[in-house]
Amino acid sequence: MKNKIIIFFICGIILLSTITILVNANSIKILNYNNPPNSPVIEGPLSGNIRQLYLYNVTVSDPDVDNLIIRIEINFGDGTTACGGCDGRGPWESGDIEIMKHSWLKEGTYEITGRVLDEHGEWSDWSEPLSVTMVKTKIFFNYIFQKIFFFLPNLYKII
């Protein structure tokens, strides 16, 4: 009789353990050893004229070199952003360089920042800002006359 009670007690513990594991199975997470990607490195002109197009190199990297970068988001500091990966470009491997283009419409100093998303859904931190200063293009009075004479060469003959 004693043996039956012990066997019944052991079966009960096994049954309760199994039920507990099944109930909590949804909350058990498999460890993901993915690290978030590194912040992108942004390089390009630090000053320029408004309404001119400038190119910026964005270098992406991930400490888990087997991961792909699937999105690059760049904030140009003037209320506009560019998204690599939203437009069919990418994915990128660690060390790849993507070229982003931008022109500013108003003079001022802007801070360009960026972040990237890896294939496991991890975003990087925002990058260190790259400070860019844009000034108005100065139109010289003489320049206007040169353009007029270029398009109307017979208007005034220069001897």
N, C-alpha and C positions, 0 to 999 in steps of 0.2 A: 504494500500500500504506500509505503514511504517513497519507493521508486516512482510510482505513478504520479504522486504529488510533485516531485522534483521535475519529472519530464513535462508535466502540465505547466509548471511554473516557467520552465525554459522556453516551451512553445509559446506561452503568453508573452514573454519578453521579446522573442523574435517577431511575433505578430505585431506588437505595439511599435517596435523599431521600424518595421517595414512600412506600417501605416504612417508613421511620423516622417519618414524619408519621402514617401509619395506625396504627402500633403505639402511638404516644404520644397518639393522639387522645382517649382517655378521660381522660388526666391534664391535658389543656389546659382551663383554666377560662376562661369568658367573664367579663370583668370586670363586677362588680356594683357599681354606683355608689350603692347604698342605704346610707344612714347609719342607725344605730340611733335609735330615738325618744328624745326627752328624757324624763327622769324626771318622773313626774306631780307636780303641785302639790296638796297636800292642805290644805284649810282647814275649820275648824269649831270647836266649843266646846273650850276647853282644860281645863275642869273640869266636874264634875257629880256626880250621885248614882248609886250603883250601881242596877241593875235598871231604869234609865230608858233609853229609846231616844234616840239622838243621831244627827243627820244630818251627814255630811261631804261637802263638794264636792271632787271629784277632777277637776282640769283636765288634759287630755292634749294633747300637742303632738309634732310630728315635724318635724325640719328639712327633710325632703323632703315638702313640703306636699301632694304628690299621693298620698302613702301613707295608708292607713287603719290605725287602731288596732283590732285584732281581740280583744284581751284586756286586762283591767285586773285586777291582783292586788293586794289590800290586806291587809297583816298588821296586826292590831289590837294586837299585843303581849301578848295573853293566851292565846296558843295557837290562836286562831281566825283564819281568813282568809276574805276575800270575793273572789269571782271574777266580774267583769263580763265577759260573753262566753261563759262556761260555761253560762249560764242562758238563752241566746237573746237577750240584750241585745247591742246593738252592730250593726255596727261604728261607730266614731266617727271623725270628721275632726279634724284638728289644730285646737285651740281649743275643742273641745266639753267640756262639764262633765257628769260622771256623779255622781249622788248615791248614796252608800253609807250604810247604816244599821247601827248597832251599839249594843249595851248590854253593860256589864261586870257580872259577877256578884260580884266581890270588890273591896274597896277597894285602892287602890294607885296608883302612877304607871306609865303605859304609854306606849310609843312606837309610833306608827302610821307605817308605811312602805308604799311601794307601788312597783310597776313595771308597765310596759306592753309589749305585744308588737305589732309591726307586721305588715302583710300579707306581708312577705317573710321572716318568722320571726326577726326581730331583736328581742331583749329590750333594754329600757333598763336603766340602772343603777338600783339601789334609790334611792328619794327620800330627802331629808333627813328625819330623824324629827320627827314632831310629837308633843311630849310632852303627855300628858293625865293629869290627876289625878282619880280617882274616890274619893268618900268615902261612908260609910254614911249612909243617910237616918235622921235622928233622929226617933223617934216620941215625941212628948210625951204625958205621962200625960193631960193635958187634952184632947188631940186624940182619944184613945181614947174618953173620955166623950162628946165631941161626936158621934162616930159612933154610939155606943150610943143617945143621945137622938134622933138623926136617924131611926134605924130604929124606935125604940120611943118615940114622942112622948108617949104617955099614961102612961109609966112614972113620970114625975116632971113635974109642971106647974110651969113657971117663971112666977112672978107678977111 
